[in-house]
Amino acid sequence: SKFTLDNTPSFPQTNPKTVAIIGGGLSGLSCAKYLSDAGHSPTIYEARNVLGGKVAAWQDSNGDWIETGLHIFFGAYPNMMNLFAELDIEDRLEWKPHRMTFAMNDDQGVFK
């Protein structure tokens, strides 16, 4: 599928480019947003008819929601948090208590 972003540039370019982006996952969508902000004309090419990559979700014919992958973002990801703020979607995040656990061998740097 082909998706285009038609947006008024935040940073007009004197020499705007037409840019092909392969993949409509989080990286491709972010890339398209920032290229568009910079005054370029991105086009996303995605093999599936659903955007989002590993964070995509859609309803099947029975009305059940299908999620492609893990939907987790930690507050320690500043670029992701900045993107959410720029898109004005921070209020859509559902923060849940969590704990990160690391399993380390006594011999640091060497796993057996």
N, C-alpha and C positions, 0 to 999 in steps of 0.2 A: 504494500500500500504506500501511497505517496501523501505526505502531509506537508503543508506549507504554513509558514508563520507570516502573517501580514500585520506589521506593527509600525507605528511611528517611532523612528529611532530616537533614543535618549541622547545618543552621541553621534550626530550626523557625520558621515564620512564624505570626504571629497572624492574618493574613489571606491564606492561600495562594490562589494563582490557578491556573486551568486555562489553559494556554497552547498555542496551535497553532503549530507550527514547520513552515514550508514548505521542504522539501528535507532529505534525509538525507545530505548531504555532510559534510565535516569541520566546517564552521561550524555546521551544524544539529545535528550530534551533540554538539559541544562545548557549544552553547547549551543543549541538553536536559540534559546532565550538570550544568551549573552551576545551571540552574533547579531541577532535582531536589534538588541539594545544598542549595539555599536554601529547600526545603520546598514548592515549587510542583509542579504536575502537568503536565509537558509531554507533548504528543503530536506525533510527527513524521509528516508527510505527505510521502511520496516517490513520484514517478511510476513508478519502476522497482521491481522486487522485490529489489533489491540496495542495501544501504546503503554509503556511503563516497564517493559522488560521484567526483571525479577520482582518488581513491586506492583505488577499489574493485577487487577481483579476484574471479573466480569460475571454476569449472570448467565447461567446455562438455560436451556429450554424449559427446565422444570422450575426455574426461578431461584435456584440455589446459587449462592455466591462462590465462585472458584477463585482462589488466590494462587498466583504463580510461585511465590516464594516468601521468604521471611520478611515481615514488615517491621523492622526494628531500626530506629535511629536513636542514637545517644546524644544527650545535650552537649557532649564533648566534641561534636563534629561542627566546628564553627562555620565552614563553608555551607554545609547543609542548612544550618540554622539561619544563616544570612539569606539563602535562597528562599526559605519559607517566609522570612520577613519581607523580602522584596515582592513575593507573590501575594502577600497579605493573607496567608493561610495558617499562621501560627495557632489560631484559635481552633483549628480542626485537628490538632494533635491531641492524642489521648496518652498522657504521661502515666506510666505505671511504676510502682516501686520495683526495683530490680537489684540484683547483686551480681557482680562479676566475680567469677572464680577462676583462678589459674592453677593448673596442676604442673608443678615443677619438680624435677628430679633434684636430689641433693647436690649433684654435680652440675652446677649451673652451666648452661650452654650446650650440654651433652644429654641427649635423650636416648634411652635404651629401649 
